[in-house]
Amino acid sequence: MSDKQLLHLVIGGELKDVSGAEFRDLSKVEFVGAYASYADAHAAWKAKAQATVDNAHARYFIIHAHKLLDPSLG
């Protein structure tokens, strides 16, 4: 396992349509946090997803920001 920091962002909110990824209201998108590993981001994502299980339109996403900042990281 590498010690290199790989930035992952977790965001979420209500979607316009559950079959897509377009948020109902961008001003209400929740920034859950920034994490140095996928495992930490996944734990945060899972907690938020489970906490909103009763809202069919709520979705949370892990953004692999390190890939956006440096595409060579793949």
Phi and psi in radians as a Rosetta constraint file:
Dihedral C 1 N 2 CA 2 C 2 CIRCULARHARMONIC -1.465 0.35
Dihedral N 2 CA 2 C 2 N 3 CIRCULARHARMONIC 2.577 0.35
Dihedral C 2 N 3 CA 3 C 3 CIRCULARHARMONIC -1.581 0.35
Dihedral N 3 CA 3 C 3 N 4 CIRCULARHARMONIC -0.006 0.35
Dihedral C 3 N 4 CA 4 C 4 CIRCULARHARMONIC -1.214 0.35
Dihedral N 4 CA 4 C 4 N 5 CIRCULARHARMONIC 2.348 0.35
Dihedral C 4 N 5 CA 5 C 5 CIRCULARHARMONIC -1.241 0.35
Dihedral N 5 CA 5 C 5 N 6 CIRCULARHARMONIC 2.203 0.35
Dihedral C 5 N 6 CA 6 C 6 CIRCULARHARMONIC -2.078 0.35
Dihedral N 6 CA 6 C 6 N 7 CIRCULARHARMONIC 1.876 0.35
Dihedral C 6 N 7 CA 7 C 7 CIRCULARHARMONIC -1.232 0.35
Dihedral N 7 CA 7 C 7 N 8 CIRCULARHARMONIC 2.164 0.35
Dihedral C 7 N 8 CA 8 C 8 CIRCULARHARMONIC -2.174 0.35
Dihedral N 8 CA 8 C 8 N 9 CIRCULARHARMONIC 2.350 0.35
Dihedral C 8 N 9 CA 9 C 9 CIRCULARHARMONIC -1.940 0.35
Dihedral N 9 CA 9 C 9 N 10 CIRCULARHARMONIC 2.489 0.35
Dihedral C 9 N 10 CA 10 C 10 CIRCULARHARMONIC -2.064 0.35
Dihedral N 10 CA 10 C 10 N 11 CIRCULARHARMONIC 2.138 0.35
Dihedral C 10 N 11 CA 11 C 11 CIRCULARHARMONIC -2.337 0.35
Dihedral N 11 CA 11 C 11 N 12 CIRCULARHARMONIC 2.872 0.35
Dihedral C 11 N 12 CA 12 C 12 CIRCULARHARMONIC -3.086 0.35
Dihedral N 12 CA 12 C 12 N 13 CIRCULARHARMONIC 3.111 0.35
Dihedral C 12 N 13 CA 13 C 13 CIRCULARHARMONIC 2.826 0.35
Dihedral N 13 CA 13 C 13 N 14 CIRCULARHARMONIC -2.884 0.35
Dihedral C 13 N 14 CA 14 C 14 CIRCULARHARMONIC -1.511 0.35
Dihedral N 14 CA 14 C 14 N 15 CIRCULARHARMONIC 2.349 0.35
Dihedral C 14 N 15 CA 15 C 15 CIRCULARHARMONIC -1.621 0.35
Dihedral N 15 CA 15 C 15 N 16 CIRCULARHARMONIC 2.686 0.35
Dihedral C 15 N 16 CA 16 C 16 CIRCULARHARMONIC -1.149 0.35
Dihedral N 16 CA 16 C 16 N 17 CIRCULARHARMONIC -0.703 0.35
Dihedral C 16 N 17 CA 17 C 17 CIRCULARHARMONIC -2.512 0.35
Dihedral N 17 CA 17 C 17 N 18 CIRCULARHARMONIC 2.279 0.35
Dihedral C 17 N 18 CA 18 C 18 CIRCULARHARMONIC -1.157 0.35
Dihedral N 18 CA 18 C 18 N 19 CIRCULARHARMONIC -0.228 0.35
Dihedral C 18 N 19 CA 19 C 19 CIRCULARHARMONIC -1.528 0.35
Dihedral N 19 CA 19 C 19 N 20 CIRCULARHARMONIC -0.032 0.35
Dihedral C 19 N 20 CA 20 C 20 CIRCULARHARMONIC -2.215 0.35
Dihedral N 20 CA 20 C 20 N 21 CIRCULARHARMONIC -2.852 0.35
Dihedral C 20 N 21 CA 21 C 21 CIRCULARHARMONIC -2.303 0.35
Dihedral N 21 CA 21 C 21 N 22 CIRCULARHARMONIC 0.497 0.35
Dihedral C 21 N 22 CA 22 C 22 CIRCULARHARMONIC -1.685 0.35
Dihedral N 22 CA 22 C 22 N 23 CIRCULARHARMONIC 2.160 0.35
Dihedral C 22 N 23 CA 23 C 23 CIRCULARHARMONIC -1.303 0.35
Dihedral N 23 CA 23 C 23 N 24 CIRCULARHARMONIC 2.541 0.35
Dihedral C 23 N 24 CA 24 C 24 CIRCULARHARMONIC -1.094 0.35
Dihedral N 24 CA 24 C 24 N 25 CIRCULARHARMONIC -0.754 0.35
Dihedral C 24 N 25 CA 25 C 25 CIRCULARHARMONIC -2.565 0.35
Dihedral N 25 CA 25 C 25 N 26 CIRCULARHARMONIC 1.863 0.35
Dihedral C 25 N 26 CA 26 C 26 CIRCULARHARMONIC -1.055 0.35
Dihedral N 26 CA 26 C 26 N 27 CIRCULARHARMONIC -0.475 0.35
Dihedral C 26 N 27 CA 27 C 27 CIRCULARHARMONIC -1.227 0.35
Dihedral N 27 CA 27 C 27 N 28 CIRCULARHARMONIC -0.224 0.35
Dihedral C 27 N 28 CA 28 C 28 CIRCULARHARMONIC -1.896 0.35
Dihedral N 28 CA 28 C 28 N 29 CIRCULARHARMONIC 0.149 0.35
Dihedral C 28 N 29 CA 29 C 29 CIRCULARHARMONIC -1.168 0.35
Dihedral N 29 CA 29 C 29 N 30 CIRCULARHARMONIC 2.299 0.35
Dihedral C 29 N 30 CA 30 C 30 CIRCULARHARMONIC -1.652 0.35
Dihedral N 30 CA 30 C 30 N 31 CIRCULARHARMONIC 2.235 0.35
Dihedral C 30 N 31 CA 31 C 31 CIRCULARHARMONIC -1.588 0.35
Dihedral N 31 CA 31 C 31 N 32 CIRCULARHARMONIC 1.890 0.35
Dihedral C 31 N 32 CA 32 C 32 CIRCULARHARMONIC -1.335 0.35
Dihedral N 32 CA 32 C 32 N 33 CIRCULARHARMONIC -0.766 0.35
Dihedral C 32 N 33 CA 33 C 33 CIRCULARHARMONIC 2.897 0.35
Dihedral N 33 CA 33 C 33 N 34 CIRCULARHARMONIC 3.047 0.35
Dihedral C 33 N 34 CA 34 C 34 CIRCULARHARMONIC -2.018 0.35
Dihedral N 34 CA 34 C 34 N 35 CIRCULARHARMONIC 2.375 0.35
Dihedral C 34 N 35 CA 35 C 35 CIRCULARHARMONIC -2.342 0.35
Dihedral N 35 CA 35 C 35 N 36 CIRCULARHARMONIC 2.543 0.35
Dihedral C 35 N 36 CA 36 C 36 CIRCULARHARMONIC -1.507 0.35
Dihedral N 36 CA 36 C 36 N 37 CIRCULARHARMONIC -0.139 0.35
Dihedral C 36 N 37 CA 37 C 37 CIRCULARHARMONIC -2.458 0.35
Dihedral N 37 CA 37 C 37 N 38 CIRCULARHARMONIC 2.705 0.35
Dihedral C 37 N 38 CA 38 C 38 CIRCULARHARMONIC -1.110 0.35
Dihedral N 38 CA 38 C 38 N 39 CIRCULARHARMONIC -0.666 0.35
Dihedral C 38 N 39 CA 39 C 39 CIRCULARHARMONIC -1.044 0.35
Dihedral N 39 CA 39 C 39 N 40 CIRCULARHARMONIC -0.759 0.35
Dihedral C 39 N 40 CA 40 C 40 CIRCULARHARMONIC -1.167 0.35
Dihedral N 40 CA 40 C 40 N 41 CIRCULARHARMONIC -0.725 0.35
Dihedral C 40 N 41 CA 41 C 41 CIRCULARHARMONIC -1.127 0.35
Dihedral N 41 CA 41 C 41 N 42 CIRCULARHARMONIC -0.708 0.35
Dihedral C 41 N 42 CA 42 C 42 CIRCULARHARMONIC -1.108 0.35
Dihedral N 42 CA 42 C 42 N 43 CIRCULARHARMONIC -0.699 0.35
Dihedral C 42 N 43 CA 43 C 43 CIRCULARHARMONIC -1.102 0.35
Dihedral N 43 CA 43 C 43 N 44 CIRCULARHARMONIC -0.731 0.35
Dihedral C 43 N 44 CA 44 C 44 CIRCULARHARMONIC -1.175 0.35
Dihedral N 44 CA 44 C 44 N 45 CIRCULARHARMONIC -0.758 0.35
Dihedral C 44 N 45 CA 45 C 45 CIRCULARHARMONIC -1.038 0.35
Dihedral N 45 CA 45 C 45 N 46 CIRCULARHARMONIC -0.817 0.35
Dihedral C 45 N 46 CA 46 C 46 CIRCULARHARMONIC -1.085 0.35
Dihedral N 46 CA 46 C 46 N 47 CIRCULARHARMONIC -0.726 0.35
Dihedral C 46 N 47 CA 47 C 47 CIRCULARHARMONIC -1.096 0.35
Dihedral N 47 CA 47 C 47 N 48 CIRCULARHARMONIC -0.773 0.35
Dihedral C 47 N 48 CA 48 C 48 CIRCULARHARMONIC -1.204 0.35
Dihedral N 48 CA 48 C 48 N 49 CIRCULARHARMONIC -0.709 0.35
Dihedral C 48 N 49 CA 49 C 49 CIRCULARHARMONIC -1.090 0.35
Dihedral N 49 CA 49 C 49 N 50 CIRCULARHARMONIC -0.757 0.35
Dihedral C 49 N 50 CA 50 C 50 CIRCULARHARMONIC -1.187 0.35
Dihedral N 50 CA 50 C 50 N 51 CIRCULARHARMONIC -0.594 0.35
Dihedral C 50 N 51 CA 51 C 51 CIRCULARHARMONIC -1.231 0.35
Dihedral N 51 CA 51 C 51 N 52 CIRCULARHARMONIC -0.352 0.35
Dihedral C 51 N 52 CA 52 C 52 CIRCULARHARMONIC -1.991 0.35
Dihedral N 52 CA 52 C 52 N 53 CIRCULARHARMONIC 0.370 0.35
Dihedral C 52 N 53 CA 53 C 53 CIRCULARHARMONIC -1.045 0.35
Dihedral N 53 CA 53 C 53 N 54 CIRCULARHARMONIC -0.467 0.35
Dihedral C 53 N 54 CA 54 C 54 CIRCULARHARMONIC -1.375 0.35
Dihedral N 54 CA 54 C 54 N 55 CIRCULARHARMONIC -0.185 0.35
Dihedral C 54 N 55 CA 55 C 55 CIRCULARHARMONIC -1.817 0.35
Dihedral N 55 CA 55 C 55 N 56 CIRCULARHARMONIC 1.816 0.35
Dihedral C 55 N 56 CA 56 C 56 CIRCULARHARMONIC -1.090 0.35
Dihedral N 56 CA 56 C 56 N 57 CIRCULARHARMONIC -0.400 0.35
Dihedral C 56 N 57 CA 57 C 57 CIRCULARHARMONIC -1.617 0.35
Dihedral N 57 CA 57 C 57 N 58 CIRCULARHARMONIC -0.138 0.35
Dihedral C 57 N 58 CA 58 C 58 CIRCULARHARMONIC -1.400 0.35
Dihedral N 58 CA 58 C 58 N 59 CIRCULARHARMONIC 2.293 0.35
Dihedral C 58 N 59 CA 59 C 59 CIRCULARHARMONIC -2.463 0.35
Dihedral N 59 CA 59 C 59 N 60 CIRCULARHARMONIC 2.521 0.35
Dihedral C 59 N 60 CA 60 C 60 CIRCULARHARMONIC -2.137 0.35
Dihedral N 60 CA 60 C 60 N 61 CIRCULARHARMONIC 2.578 0.35
Dihedral C 60 N 61 CA 61 C 61 CIRCULARHARMONIC -2.315 0.35
Dihedral N 61 CA 61 C 61 N 62 CIRCULARHARMONIC 2.575 0.35
Dihedral C 61 N 62 CA 62 C 62 CIRCULARHARMONIC -1.792 0.35
Dihedral N 62 CA 62 C 62 N 63 CIRCULARHARMONIC 2.131 0.35
Dihedral C 62 N 63 CA 63 C 63 CIRCULARHARMONIC -1.798 0.35
Dihedral N 63 CA 63 C 63 N 64 CIRCULARHARMONIC 2.152 0.35
Dihedral C 63 N 64 CA 64 C 64 CIRCULARHARMONIC -1.436 0.35
Dihedral N 64 CA 64 C 64 N 65 CIRCULARHARMONIC 1.352 0.35
Dihedral C 64 N 65 CA 65 C 65 CIRCULARHARMONIC -1.099 0.35
Dihedral N 65 CA 65 C 65 N 66 CIRCULARHARMONIC -0.511 0.35
Dihedral C 65 N 66 CA 66 C 66 CIRCULARHARMONIC -1.069 0.35
Dihedral N 66 CA 66 C 66 N 67 CIRCULARHARMONIC -0.519 0.35
Dihedral C 66 N 67 CA 67 C 67 CIRCULARHARMONIC -1.287 0.35
Dihedral N 67 CA 67 C 67 N 68 CIRCULARHARMONIC -0.517 0.35
Dihedral C 67 N 68 CA 68 C 68 CIRCULARHARMONIC -1.336 0.35
Dihedral N 68 CA 68 C 68 N 69 CIRCULARHARMONIC -0.640 0.35
Dihedral C 68 N 69 CA 69 C 69 CIRCULARHARMONIC -1.327 0.35
Dihedral N 69 CA 69 C 69 N 70 CIRCULARHARMONIC -0.572 0.35
Dihedral C 69 N 70 CA 70 C 70 CIRCULARHARMONIC -2.522 0.35
Dihedral N 70 CA 70 C 70 N 71 CIRCULARHARMONIC 1.566 0.35
Dihedral C 70 N 71 CA 71 C 71 CIRCULARHARMONIC -1.019 0.35
Dihedral N 71 CA 71 C 71 N 72 CIRCULARHARMONIC -0.345 0.35
Dihedral C 71 N 72 CA 72 C 72 CIRCULARHARMONIC -1.214 0.35
Dihedral N 72 CA 72 C 72 N 73 CIRCULARHARMONIC -0.220 0.35
Dihedral C 72 N 73 CA 73 C 73 CIRCULARHARMONIC -1.311 0.35
Dihedral N 73 CA 73 C 73 N 74 CIRCULARHARMONIC -0.277 0.35
